[in-house]
Amino acid sequence: MSDVFTTRILNVTTGSEETVLDLTDACAGFLDEVARGRDGLLNVFVPHATAGVAVLETGAGSDSDLLAALHTLLPADDRWQHRHGSPGHGRDHVLPALVAPHATLPVIGGRLELGTWQSVCLVDTNKDNPDRQVRLSFLG
């Protein structure tokens, strides 16, 4: 079974600011080790109630645009019923409904099949928890 399904946990630190953290290189490195030229699926999962996984362009402003859009959709104010943590922290618990905590991506010939400008990213608006885990699973 280990030849068909392999999984690994990445421990990442996102810091004390809202962030879009590019995981593409870590995903590619994982696939280099486990896919060995095979086709399959890579699942990226964040087991946290306040983070998500997005596939988007980074470095050209889209990551900042995403955070700005999330601020518009999910303001960090006192409207949220979930009230522990930093002011407005309740919004962080709504985030995974808009930015899912998972993505399943095609792997062709052992390589992640992304569009030219696409990156796999962790989206984390929770400034109270900088320590995150990301589970990478390859099914080939």
N, C-alpha and C positions, 0 to 999 in steps of 0.2 A: 504493500500500500504506500510506503514512503516514496516510491518511485513515481506514483501517480499523483499524490497529494503531499505537499510540503508547506509548512507554515513557520513563520518567524515573527517575533515581536521586536519592533524598533522602539527604543526609548528616546524621546526627543524633549528638548526644553524649548518652550515657546517664548519665555520671558514675561515681562510685566506689561506688555503692550499688546493690543489686538494685532493679529498677524495672519498672513497667508504664507505658509511655509512650503516651499517646493520640495516634494519628496521624489521627484522623477529619477534622480540619480540613484537614490537608495533602492527604488523599485527595480531599476535596470541592473544594479549590482546583485540584488537578490536573484533576479532571473538568470543572470550570467552563471550563478552558482548552481541553480536547481533545474532550470528548464532544459539545459544542454541541447539547444537547437530544436526543441519540440514545440508544437502548437499547443495552445491551451488557453486558460483564463487566469488572470491575476485578480484576486479580490483584495481590496484595500479597505480595512475596517478600523474605525476609531471607537473603542469601547468606553466612551465618555458621554455623559448626558449634555455636555455643553460644547461640542466640537463637531465638525463635519469634514467631508472629503469633497473636493471640487476638481473638475478637469477644466482648466482655463489657461489662457495666455498669461504669462508673468513677465515682468521686466519692462513692459510697455505701458504700464499704468492700470491694466485691468485688475490687478490684485488690489490696488488702492481704490479703484472704482467699486469693486465688490464690497470692500469694507464700508465705503461711503453709502452704498445702496442698503447694506444691512443696518446702518445707522438710521436711515430714513424709514425703513420698514420696521425696525426694532429699536426704538429710541431707548437710551440708557437713562430712564427716569423712574418715577415712583408709581407708574400705572400697573405694574406687574403684581400678581397675587403671590408669586414666589419671591420672598423678600430677604432671605439670608444673604450674607456676603456683601460685596460692594454695592453701592447705590446702582439700581438698574440691573442687578445681576439676574433677575428673572428673565430678561431678554435672552440671556445666554442659554437658558433651558428651552427656549422656543426655537433657537437656531437650527437644531437638527431636523426640524420639520420642514425647513426651507433649504438647507444644505445638508443632504443626507449624510449619515455617519459611515457610508460605504460607497464603493464604486467597484464594478466588475468590468475588466478591460481585456480585450483580445491580446493574445500573445501569438505571434507568427514567427516560426523559425527561431524561437527562443528570445525574441525581442518584443518589447512592448509596442503595440501598433497604435501610435498616437498620430494625430495630424501634425503638420509642420510646426504650428505655434502652440500646441497643447502641452500642458504640464499637469502632473498629478500633485495636488496640494492639500495640506491640512489647513482648515479654516478654524481659527481659535479666537473667539472674542472674550473668553473668560480670563480676565487679568488676575483672578484669585488663585488659579491653578496652572503654574507654568510647566509642570511635569506631565507629559502625555505618553501614551503608548499607541502604537499603530501596528496592527496585525496585517502582515502580508501573507497571502496564501496562494500557492500556485496549484492549479488542477490541470494536469496534462495528460 
